[in-house]
Amino acid sequence: MIRLMKDRLLRRPRLARMILFMGALGHFVLCFPLFGRRGFPEVDPFWLAMIWLWVPAIPLSAIYDKWSRGRAYALLVYALATGFTVSWGMLSVVPSYKTPVEALFGLLVLGPVMILCVAFVEGVSRLVIARMRRFVPEPFCEHCGYNLRGLRDPRCPECGTPFPAELLTPDALPTPTPAMTRWTTGMMVLVLLSSAVFPFVYRAYTFHSVAKAGERWAEVEWAQKMAKWYVTSEELQAMTPAQRDRFEERLFRQHSGMEIRRMWSDWYHATWESAYRRIIEGKMKESGVKPPSFD
């Protein structure tokens, strides 16, 4: 019974198209924090990773559908829908906001690229799934996937689609039908888990890369005697009004040959400048140089 339920579920094109629909909708919602942004990335890399999460819905839906003209149309719509989201959510190098109309124009260029990418992912998914499935001789309705074995009338009781009467005979040999195996189920779980973990991994990798870049640049500028001292927001708040006024008026922007700057608050600059400052603090401690007192 469990096997028959699996096999019936496996041939559900409606379920596959629902996965694509929910995938496109979920991709739009996850990318929403990127809309209206401009220029250099201003949002956390966790949300920047969402732009790449259009892929999982394709192999997941391929498990529950065979290749057909209807499948091709569904993938075409999916490519254009996710392409629009990518076009709107992708942060531009030019510091200007993107509007939905601009995203539609961007889709003229990005659309064909997304169609080719979706076709590639679909092809790879088909090859992988075909190698992970077994085949069972069960007759299924070509329209809805209902198991036709044991019926007395050559018409699907679920959707009403007629089928050849030969399938009603006990010794009929139907077309082999793919059934899900543990490998196919494992692939589905792997796709879901990797999709859920990817944004966190991407975020950690991005922060690590930015911090390493700040550390390397601090080493270079210290060796060239061009190092800077970055003041944190906590240090600014701890200053007296007079100290803060002097700082804003650039009355003490030099200390031991270093230029003193305010630390930016966005994630990129804050990560880079914090790593830079850690290296400079270590170098100053080794050299016996005291940090700025702002007095």
One Martini backbone bead per residue (centre of mass of N, CA, C, O) as a GRO file, in nm:
protein
  295
    1MET     BB    1   0.059   0.063  -0.022
    2ILE     BB    2   0.297   0.256   0.004
    3ARG     BB    3   0.402   0.213  -0.281
    4LEU     BB    4   0.145   0.310  -0.430
    5MET     BB    5   0.148   0.593  -0.311
    6LYS     BB    6   0.421   0.674  -0.428
    7ASP     BB    7   0.359   0.620  -0.730
    8ARG     BB    8   0.123   0.817  -0.746
    9LEU     BB    9   0.280   1.071  -0.655
   10LEU     BB   10   0.501   1.063  -0.882
   11ARG     BB   11   0.254   1.123  -1.113
   12ARG     BB   12   0.224   1.448  -1.032
   13PRO     BB   13   0.197   1.730  -1.212
   14ARG     BB   14   0.056   1.919  -1.014
   15LEU     BB   15   0.268   1.904  -0.794
   16ALA     BB   16   0.505   2.007  -0.964
   17ARG     BB   17   0.371   2.287  -1.030
   18MET     BB   18   0.342   2.372  -0.735
   19ILE     BB   19   0.643   2.380  -0.675
   20LEU     BB   20   0.708   2.600  -0.883
   21PHE     BB   21   0.518   2.815  -0.773
   22MET     BB   22   0.634   2.820  -0.481
   23GLY     BB   23   0.923   2.882  -0.570
   24ALA     BB   24   0.867   3.159  -0.703
   25LEU     BB   25   0.730   3.288  -0.457
   26GLY     BB   26   0.957   3.238  -0.249
   27HIS     BB   27   1.175   3.392  -0.405
   28PHE     BB   28   1.038   3.668  -0.388
   29VAL     BB   29   1.020   3.688  -0.077
   30LEU     BB   30   1.329   3.646  -0.012
   31CYS     BB   31   1.409   3.903  -0.208
   32PHE     BB   32   1.268   4.158  -0.089
   33PRO     BB   33   1.512   4.303   0.069
   34LEU     BB   34   1.644   4.395  -0.221
   35PHE     BB   35   1.440   4.586  -0.282
   36GLY     BB   36   1.549   4.920  -0.336
   37ARG     BB   37   1.829   4.890  -0.373
   38ARG     BB   38   2.179   5.012  -0.390
   39GLY     BB   39   2.464   4.952  -0.509
   40PHE     BB   40   2.626   4.870  -0.266
   41PRO     BB   41   2.598   4.640  -0.045
   42GLU     BB   42   2.347   4.682   0.231
   43VAL     BB   43   2.307   4.385   0.291
   44ASP     BB   44   2.297   4.094   0.409
   45PRO     BB   45   2.429   3.801   0.282
   46PHE     BB   46   2.183   3.626   0.341
   47TRP     BB   47   2.003   3.782   0.125
   48LEU     BB   48   2.194   3.755  -0.120
   49ALA     BB   49   2.153   3.437  -0.143
   50MET     BB   50   1.849   3.428  -0.246
   51ILE     BB   51   1.902   3.468  -0.557
   52TRP     BB   52   1.992   3.140  -0.583
   53LEU     BB   53   1.696   2.993  -0.495
   54TRP     BB   54   1.580   2.873  -0.789
   55VAL     BB   55   1.677   2.570  -0.814
   56PRO     BB   56   1.527   2.350  -0.621
   57ALA     BB   57   1.242   2.326  -0.769
   58ILE     BB   58   1.331   2.153  -1.010
   59PRO     BB   59   1.422   1.873  -0.891
   60LEU     BB   60   1.169   1.835  -0.716
   61SER     BB   61   0.958   1.837  -0.953
   62ALA     BB   62   1.091   1.606  -1.127
   63ILE     BB   63   1.003   1.369  -0.944
   64TYR     BB   64   0.671   1.433  -1.020
   65ASP     BB   65   0.766   1.440  -1.332
   66LYS     BB   66   0.755   1.436  -1.667
   67TRP     BB   67   0.841   1.480  -1.982
   68SER     BB   68   0.676   1.764  -2.140
   69ARG     BB   69   0.503   2.020  -2.262
   70GLY     BB   70   0.395   2.114  -1.988
   71ARG     BB   71   0.672   2.123  -1.852
   72ALA     BB   72   0.799   2.333  -2.040
   73TYR     BB   73   0.602   2.564  -1.976
   74ALA     BB   74   0.651   2.574  -1.671
   75LEU     BB   75   0.958   2.641  -1.695
   76LEU     BB   76   0.926   2.902  -1.853
   77VAL     BB   77   0.768   3.055  -1.637
   78TYR     BB   78   0.976   3.017  -1.414
   79ALA     BB   79   1.212   3.166  -1.551
   80LEU     BB   80   1.067   3.443  -1.574
   81ALA     BB   81   0.990   3.485  -1.277
   82THR     BB   82   1.281   3.458  -1.156
   83GLY     BB   83   1.410   3.667  -1.346
   84PHE     BB   84   1.259   3.909  -1.234
   85THR     BB   85   1.365   3.886  -0.944
   86VAL     BB   86   1.664   3.907  -1.015
   87SER     BB   87   1.648   4.182  -1.162
   88TRP     BB   88   1.535   4.337  -0.908
   89GLY     BB   89   1.738   4.222  -0.672
   90MET     BB   90   1.981   4.305  -0.811
   91LEU     BB   91   2.268   4.464  -0.743
   92SER     BB   92   2.402   4.752  -0.845
   93VAL     BB   93   2.679   4.942  -0.920
   94VAL     BB   94   2.492   5.154  -0.973
   95PRO     BB   95   2.357   5.424  -0.781
   96SER     BB   96   2.044   5.288  -0.834
   97TYR     BB   97   1.726   5.236  -0.838
   98LYS     BB   98   1.496   4.971  -0.871
   99THR     BB   99   1.227   4.896  -1.073
  100PRO     BB  100   0.986   4.707  -1.213
  101VAL     BB  101   1.032   4.822  -1.497
  102GLU     BB  102   1.340   4.771  -1.501
  103ALA     BB  103   1.310   4.464  -1.460
  104LEU     BB  104   1.168   4.409  -1.730
  105PHE     BB  105   1.401   4.507  -1.905
  106GLY     BB  106   1.609   4.309  -1.779
  107LEU     BB  107   1.458   4.049  -1.885
  108LEU     BB  108   1.549   4.068  -2.184
  109VAL     BB  109   1.837   3.964  -2.096
  110LEU     BB  110   1.788   3.747  -1.858
  111GLY     BB  111   1.581   3.546  -1.967
  112PRO     BB  112   1.752   3.363  -2.162
  113VAL     BB  113   1.949   3.280  -1.938
  114MET     BB  114   1.739   3.142  -1.752
  115ILE     BB  115   1.642   2.932  -1.956
  116LEU     BB  116   1.915   2.789  -1.984
  117CYS     BB  117   1.952   2.722  -1.684
  118VAL     BB  118   1.693   2.558  -1.645
  119ALA     BB  119   1.757   2.346  -1.863
  120PHE     BB  120   2.012   2.240  -1.729
  121VAL     BB  121   1.890   2.152  -1.455
  122GLU     BB  122   1.684   1.961  -1.577
  123GLY     BB  123   1.881   1.768  -1.719
  124VAL     BB  124   2.037   1.682  -1.467
  125SER     BB  125   1.796   1.580  -1.306
  126ARG     BB  126   1.714   1.354  -1.503
  127LEU     BB  127   1.975   1.191  -1.485
  128VAL     BB  128   1.977   1.142  -1.179
  129ILE     BB  129   1.693   1.017  -1.141
  130ALA     BB  130   1.723   0.779  -1.343
  131ARG     BB  131   1.960   0.644  -1.162
  132MET     BB  132   1.759   0.628  -0.883
  133ARG     BB  133   1.555   0.442  -1.020
  134ARG     BB  134   1.289   0.236  -1.046
  135PHE     BB  135   1.075  -0.020  -1.200
  136VAL     BB  136   0.715  -0.052  -1.236
  137PRO     BB  137   0.426  -0.249  -1.344
  138GLU     BB  138   0.215   0.020  -1.355
  139PRO     BB  139  -0.094   0.158  -1.413
  140PHE     BB  140  -0.136   0.494  -1.529
  141CYS     BB  141  -0.252   0.797  -1.544
  142GLU     BB  142  -0.154   1.049  -1.762
  143HIS     BB  143  -0.290   1.294  -1.601
  144CYS     BB  144  -0.296   1.209  -1.261
  145GLY     BB  145  -0.174   0.908  -1.158
  146TYR     BB  146  -0.373   0.688  -1.140
  147ASN     BB  147  -0.439   0.368  -1.045
  148LEU     BB  148  -0.571   0.116  -1.284
  149ARG     BB  149  -0.574  -0.128  -1.124
  150GLY     BB  150  -0.889  -0.310  -1.108
  151LEU     BB  151  -1.067  -0.200  -1.315
  152ARG     BB  152  -1.382  -0.192  -1.524
  153ASP     BB  153  -1.339   0.095  -1.644
  154PRO     BB  154  -1.198   0.289  -1.922
  155ARG     BB  155  -1.184   0.511  -1.667
  156CYS     BB  156  -1.094   0.758  -1.474
  157PRO     BB  157  -1.216   0.822  -1.147
  158GLU     BB  158  -1.076   1.107  -1.101
  159CYS     BB  159  -1.067   1.260  -1.416
  160GLY     BB  160  -1.199   1.091  -1.679
  161THR     BB  161  -0.980   0.955  -1.838
  162PRO     BB  162  -0.923   0.768  -2.094
  163PHE     BB  163  -0.832   0.419  -2.164
  164PRO     BB  164  -0.715   0.137  -2.254
  165ALA     BB  165  -0.875  -0.172  -2.228
  166GLU     BB  166  -0.620  -0.358  -2.195
  167LEU     BB  167  -0.562  -0.269  -1.890
  168LEU     BB  168  -0.797  -0.464  -1.764
  169THR     BB  169  -0.625  -0.695  -1.793
  170PRO     BB  170  -0.439  -0.900  -1.593
  171ASP     BB  171  -0.201  -0.948  -1.834
  172ALA     BB  172  -0.115  -0.673  -1.856
  173LEU     BB  173   0.156  -0.465  -2.002
  174PRO     BB  174   0.273  -0.202  -1.891
  175THR     BB  175   0.436   0.074  -1.865
  176PRO     BB  176   0.698   0.155  -1.721
  177THR     BB  177   0.733   0.293  -1.387
  178PRO     BB  178   0.856   0.522  -1.191
  179ALA     BB  179   1.014   0.484  -0.873
  180MET     BB  180   1.090   0.555  -0.560
  181THR     BB  181   1.385   0.577  -0.387
  182ARG     BB  182   1.620   0.633  -0.158
  183TRP     BB  183   1.792   0.808  -0.345
  184THR     BB  184   1.572   1.006  -0.429
  185THR     BB  185   1.497   1.094  -0.145
  186GLY     BB  186   1.782   1.189  -0.071
  187MET     BB  187   1.798   1.411  -0.284
  188MET     BB  188   1.563   1.578  -0.181
  189VAL     BB  189   1.682   1.630   0.101
  190LEU     BB  190   1.947   1.759   0.002
  191VAL     BB  191   1.822   2.002  -0.140
  192LEU     BB  192   1.680   2.119   0.107
  193LEU     BB  193   1.926   2.147   0.296
  194SER     BB  194   2.112   2.314   0.110
  195SER     BB  195   1.915   2.553   0.086
  196ALA     BB  196   1.907   2.619   0.396
  197VAL     BB  197   2.230   2.647   0.439
  198PHE     BB  198   2.354   2.839   0.227
  199PRO     BB  199   2.311   3.127   0.351
  200PHE     BB  200   2.496   3.073   0.600
  201VAL     BB  201   2.754   3.001   0.448
  202TYR     BB  202   2.774   3.260   0.280
  203ARG     BB  203   2.790   3.453   0.517
  204ALA     BB  204   3.045   3.340   0.654
  205TYR     BB  205   3.232   3.364   0.408
  206THR     BB  206   3.203   3.669   0.361
  207PHE     BB  207   3.302   3.770   0.636
  208HIS     BB  208   3.576   3.629   0.620
  209SER     BB  209   3.681   3.766   0.361
  210VAL     BB  210   3.662   4.060   0.458
  211ALA     BB  211   3.844   4.031   0.707
  212LYS     BB  212   4.099   3.938   0.555
  213ALA     BB  213   4.126   4.194   0.384
  214GLY     BB  214   4.168   4.388   0.625
  215GLU     BB  215   4.425   4.252   0.736
  216ARG     BB  216   4.605   4.281   0.486
  217TRP     BB  217   4.586   4.595   0.464
  218ALA     BB  218   4.707   4.656   0.741
  219GLU     BB  219   4.986   4.538   0.686
  220VAL     BB  220   5.056   4.723   0.449
  221GLU     BB  221   5.012   5.008   0.588
  222TRP     BB  222   5.209   4.965   0.821
  223ALA     BB  223   5.463   4.924   0.645
  224GLN     BB  224   5.400   5.223   0.500
  225LYS     BB  225   5.297   5.431   0.715
  226MET     BB  226   4.942   5.434   0.653
  227ALA     BB  227   4.778   5.400   0.893
  228LYS     BB  228   4.464   5.355   1.061
  229TRP     BB  229   4.199   5.484   1.280
  230TYR     BB  230   3.906   5.331   1.403
  231VAL     BB  231   3.605   5.456   1.517
  232THR     BB  232   3.363   5.370   1.716
  233SER     BB  233   3.043   5.415   1.824
  234GLU     BB  234   3.110   5.377   2.125
  235GLU     BB  235   3.335   5.593   2.138
  236LEU     BB  236   3.160   5.830   2.051
  237GLN     BB  237   2.955   5.808   2.290
  238ALA     BB  238   3.190   5.842   2.516
  239MET     BB  239   3.215   6.118   2.442
  240THR     BB  240   3.231   6.428   2.476
  241PRO     BB  241   3.106   6.700   2.335
  242ALA     BB  242   3.385   6.826   2.286
  243GLN     BB  243   3.518   6.582   2.151
  244ARG     BB  244   3.313   6.549   1.925
  245ASP     BB  245   3.356   6.825   1.800
  246ARG     BB  246   3.657   6.790   1.739
  247PHE     BB  247   3.618   6.547   1.559
  248GLU     BB  248   3.424   6.677   1.349
  249GLU     BB  249   3.649   6.923   1.309
  250ARG     BB  250   3.937   6.787   1.280
  251LEU     BB  251   4.140   6.840   1.542
  252PHE     BB  252   4.183   6.502   1.572
  253ARG     BB  253   4.323   6.309   1.294
  254GLN     BB  254   4.598   6.258   1.450
  255HIS     BB  255   4.807   5.957   1.538
  256SER     BB  256   5.109   5.855   1.511
  257GLY     BB  257   5.060   5.906   1.187
  258MET     BB  258   4.748   5.864   1.201
  259GLU     BB  259   4.442   5.835   1.070
  260ILE     BB  260   4.123   5.938   1.179
  261ARG     BB  261   3.822   5.738   1.175
  262ARG     BB  262   3.511   5.652   1.104
  263MET     BB  263   3.303   5.389   1.151
  264TRP     BB  264   3.111   5.211   0.978
  265SER     BB  265   2.776   5.046   0.976
  266ASP     BB  266   2.799   4.859   0.767
  267TRP     BB  267   2.885   4.535   0.721
  268TYR     BB  268   3.137   4.567   0.547
  269HIS     BB  269   3.296   4.798   0.689
  270ALA     BB  270   3.280   4.686   0.978
  271THR     BB  271   3.438   4.425   0.917
  272TRP     BB  272   3.692   4.545   0.786
  273GLU     BB  273   3.766   4.761   1.013
  274SER     BB  274   3.786   4.566   1.252
  275ALA     BB  275   4.014   4.394   1.137
  276TYR     BB  276   4.210   4.625   1.093
  277ARG     BB  277   4.223   4.720   1.392
  278ARG     BB  278   4.334   4.461   1.520
  279ILE     BB  279   4.608   4.480   1.382
  280ILE     BB  280   4.688   4.766   1.479
  281GLU     BB  281   4.677   4.705   1.781
  282GLY     BB  282   4.902   4.494   1.773
  283LYS     BB  283   5.124   4.678   1.657
  284MET     BB  284   5.114   4.892   1.884
  285LYS     BB  285   5.183   4.702   2.117
  286GLU     BB  286   5.461   4.612   2.004
  287SER     BB  287   5.559   4.933   1.980
  288GLY     BB  288   5.436   5.111   2.228
  289VAL     BB  289   5.167   5.232   2.124
  290LYS     BB  290   4.916   5.439   2.195
  291PRO     BB  291   4.607   5.501   2.186
  292PRO     BB  292   4.370   5.709   2.146
  293SER     BB  293   4.218   5.963   2.376
  294PHE     BB  294   4.077   6.248   2.293
  295ASP     BB  295   4.205   6.510   2.472
   0.00000   0.00000   0.00000
